């Protein structure tokens, strides 16, 4: 507005000049923000912006006419409507509130040796491994390089075998999972057999490299599991290393048939349910299976192959030994290992035909 215009009434010009003078004296501290030549009209008596009444915070779903937002007042906006309001949102609803969801599963069995620092960094879905020879030798307090070491057929029973798996799982940083050994027994402690396939959960399972081993139980019932062939053709240990890296080390005791169930009700066929290293157990004068030429006198303690016998192309067609859980009988239950390919091997040790008494371990949850 041009306050110098001759067309304005004198009264209005006077009022404007008075307002300008008043603002210069009262608001001199702010004059620098206004800029020269700007007229600031008085605001006294002018209505300001309406201030809404304070609103009670509510949640959708309430019928309170004062809120109009439909929210239940008692509920935390970040809470799942199906969750107990007093429960930690990060907690499994089926978990004991007193239990740390990331806590290691307790292990009640001790071993002659211990693992110390171990390989870590496996993915969150890590749920299967073959126990490494290093782990078996460490837990059994066997000297490195001693081919007469290991547990033999005495894992401390089914509970001890599970504890071996749990201990190794814990050493890798995955001790909050429930690890189970893939073993069958003639007596589970109640007079009934236990079948390996029924002990390991429903899957799917993944190895230490993040590769799928099997989609579920049905995926385990073929010669090789139905997962990623990069894993299933040469099953790896807890550190992700394929077992073939050791040599002819693929015999893994299971005591099971090709359906993952107890192979024989004779306790000697499971080294007395995995409690004995007796040299007289599990022996046979006939062919222990596996299709060895001429029947090489293997025993009755069944093993599977962590990798097929013909992986390196050293066997003719028909002698592939592909089944991962039930291929042939072992030579016996005593302690010991053999990593050299020499057919059925010699002696009565659990690893004498090409192994070291390893275990398959599955996360059952």
Secondary structure as the mmCIF struct_conf table of DSSP 4:
data_model
#
loop_
_struct_conf.conf_type_id
_struct_conf.id
_struct_conf.beg_label_comp_id
_struct_conf.beg_label_asym_id
_struct_conf.beg_label_seq_id
_struct_conf.end_label_comp_id
_struct_conf.end_label_asym_id
_struct_conf.end_label_seq_id
TURN_TY1_P TURN_TY1_P1 UNK A 3 UNK A 4
TURN_TY1_P TURN_TY1_P2 UNK A 6 UNK A 7
BEND BEND1 UNK A 8 UNK A 8
HELX_RH_AL_P HELX_RH_AL_P1 UNK A 10 UNK A 26
BEND BEND2 UNK A 27 UNK A 27
HELX_RH_3T_P HELX_RH_3T_P1 UNK A 28 UNK A 30
HELX_RH_AL_P HELX_RH_AL_P2 UNK A 31 UNK A 34
TURN_TY1_P TURN_TY1_P3 UNK A 36 UNK A 37
TURN_TY1_P TURN_TY1_P4 UNK A 44 UNK A 45
HELX_LH_PP_P HELX_LH_PP_P1 UNK A 49 UNK A 54
STRN STRN1 UNK A 60 UNK A 60
TURN_TY1_P TURN_TY1_P5 UNK A 61 UNK A 61
TURN_TY1_P TURN_TY1_P6 UNK A 65 UNK A 67
BEND BEND3 UNK A 69 UNK A 69
STRN STRN2 UNK A 71 UNK A 71
TURN_TY1_P TURN_TY1_P7 UNK A 73 UNK A 74
BEND BEND4 UNK A 75 UNK A 75
TURN_TY1_P TURN_TY1_P8 UNK A 77 UNK A 78
BEND BEND5 UNK A 79 UNK A 79
TURN_TY1_P TURN_TY1_P9 UNK A 81 UNK A 82
BEND BEND6 UNK A 83 UNK A 83
TURN_TY1_P TURN_TY1_P10 UNK A 85 UNK A 86
BEND BEND7 UNK A 87 UNK A 87
TURN_TY1_P TURN_TY1_P11 UNK A 89 UNK A 90
BEND BEND8 UNK A 91 UNK A 91
TURN_TY1_P TURN_TY1_P12 UNK A 93 UNK A 94
BEND BEND9 UNK A 95 UNK A 95
TURN_TY1_P TURN_TY1_P13 UNK A 97 UNK A 98
BEND BEND10 UNK A 99 UNK A 99
TURN_TY1_P TURN_TY1_P14 UNK A 101 UNK A 102
HELX_LH_PP_P HELX_LH_PP_P2 UNK A 103 UNK A 106
BEND BEND11 UNK A 112 UNK A 113
BEND BEND12 UNK A 117 UNK A 117
TURN_TY1_P TURN_TY1_P15 UNK A 124 UNK A 125
STRN STRN3 UNK A 126 UNK A 126
STRN STRN4 UNK A 128 UNK A 130
HELX_LH_PP_P HELX_LH_PP_P3 UNK A 131 UNK A 132
HELX_RH_AL_P HELX_RH_AL_P3 UNK A 133 UNK A 139
TURN_TY1_P TURN_TY1_P16 UNK A 140 UNK A 141
HELX_LH_PP_P HELX_LH_PP_P4 UNK A 142 UNK A 143
TURN_TY1_P TURN_TY1_P17 UNK A 144 UNK A 145
TURN_TY1_P TURN_TY1_P18 UNK A 147 UNK A 148
BEND BEND13 UNK A 150 UNK A 150
TURN_TY1_P TURN_TY1_P19 UNK A 152 UNK A 153
STRN STRN5 UNK A 154 UNK A 154
BEND BEND14 UNK A 155 UNK A 156
HELX_RH_AL_P HELX_RH_AL_P4 UNK A 157 UNK A 171
TURN_TY1_P TURN_TY1_P20 UNK A 172 UNK A 173
TURN_TY1_P TURN_TY1_P21 UNK A 175 UNK A 176
BEND BEND15 UNK A 177 UNK A 177
STRN STRN6 UNK A 179 UNK A 181
STRN STRN7 UNK A 185 UNK A 185
BEND BEND16 UNK A 186 UNK A 186
BEND BEND17 UNK A 189 UNK A 192
STRN STRN8 UNK A 194 UNK A 194
HELX_RH_3T_P HELX_RH_3T_P2 UNK A 196 UNK A 198
BEND BEND18 UNK A 199 UNK A 200
BEND BEND19 UNK A 202 UNK A 202
STRN STRN9 UNK A 205 UNK A 206
TURN_TY1_P TURN_TY1_P22 UNK A 208 UNK A 209
BEND BEND20 UNK A 210 UNK A 210
STRN STRN10 UNK A 212 UNK A 214
BEND BEND21 UNK A 215 UNK A 216
HELX_RH_3T_P HELX_RH_3T_P3 UNK A 217 UNK A 220
BEND BEND22 UNK A 221 UNK A 224
BEND BEND23 UNK A 226 UNK A 227
HELX_RH_AL_P HELX_RH_AL_P5 UNK A 229 UNK A 232
TURN_TY1_P TURN_TY1_P23 UNK A 233 UNK A 233
STRN STRN11 UNK A 234 UNK A 234
STRN STRN12 UNK A 236 UNK A 237
TURN_TY1_P TURN_TY1_P24 UNK A 238 UNK A 239
BEND BEND24 UNK A 240 UNK A 240
STRN STRN13 UNK A 242 UNK A 242
HELX_RH_3T_P HELX_RH_3T_P4 UNK A 243 UNK A 246
BEND BEND25 UNK A 247 UNK A 248
STRN STRN14 UNK A 251 UNK A 253
STRN STRN15 UNK A 256 UNK A 256
TURN_TY1_P TURN_TY1_P25 UNK A 258 UNK A 259
BEND BEND26 UNK A 260 UNK A 261
STRN STRN16 UNK A 262 UNK A 262
BEND BEND27 UNK A 263 UNK A 263
BEND BEND28 UNK A 265 UNK A 265
HELX_RH_3T_P HELX_RH_3T_P5 UNK A 267 UNK A 270
HELX_RH_AL_P HELX_RH_AL_P6 UNK A 271 UNK A 274
STRN STRN17 UNK A 275 UNK A 275
TURN_TY1_P TURN_TY1_P26 UNK A 279 UNK A 282
BEND BEND29 UNK A 285 UNK A 286
STRN STRN18 UNK A 289 UNK A 289
TURN_TY1_P TURN_TY1_P27 UNK A 290 UNK A 291
TURN_TY1_P TURN_TY1_P28 UNK A 293 UNK A 294
BEND BEND30 UNK A 300 UNK A 301
STRN STRN19 UNK A 302 UNK A 305
BEND BEND31 UNK A 306 UNK A 306
STRN STRN20 UNK A 307 UNK A 307
TURN_TY1_P TURN_TY1_P29 UNK A 309 UNK A 312
BEND BEND32 UNK A 313 UNK A 313
BEND BEND33 UNK A 315 UNK A 315
TURN_TY1_P TURN_TY1_P30 UNK A 317 UNK A 318
BEND BEND34 UNK A 324 UNK A 325
BEND BEND35 UNK A 327 UNK A 327
STRN STRN21 UNK A 328 UNK A 329
BEND BEND36 UNK A 331 UNK A 331
BEND BEND37 UNK A 333 UNK A 333
STRN STRN22 UNK A 334 UNK A 337
STRN STRN23 UNK A 338 UNK A 338
BEND BEND38 UNK A 340 UNK A 340
TURN_TY1_P TURN_TY1_P31 UNK A 343 UNK A 344
BEND BEND39 UNK A 346 UNK A 348
STRN STRN24 UNK A 349 UNK A 351
TURN_TY1_P TURN_TY1_P32 UNK A 352 UNK A 354
STRN STRN25 UNK A 355 UNK A 355
STRN STRN26 UNK A 360 UNK A 363
#
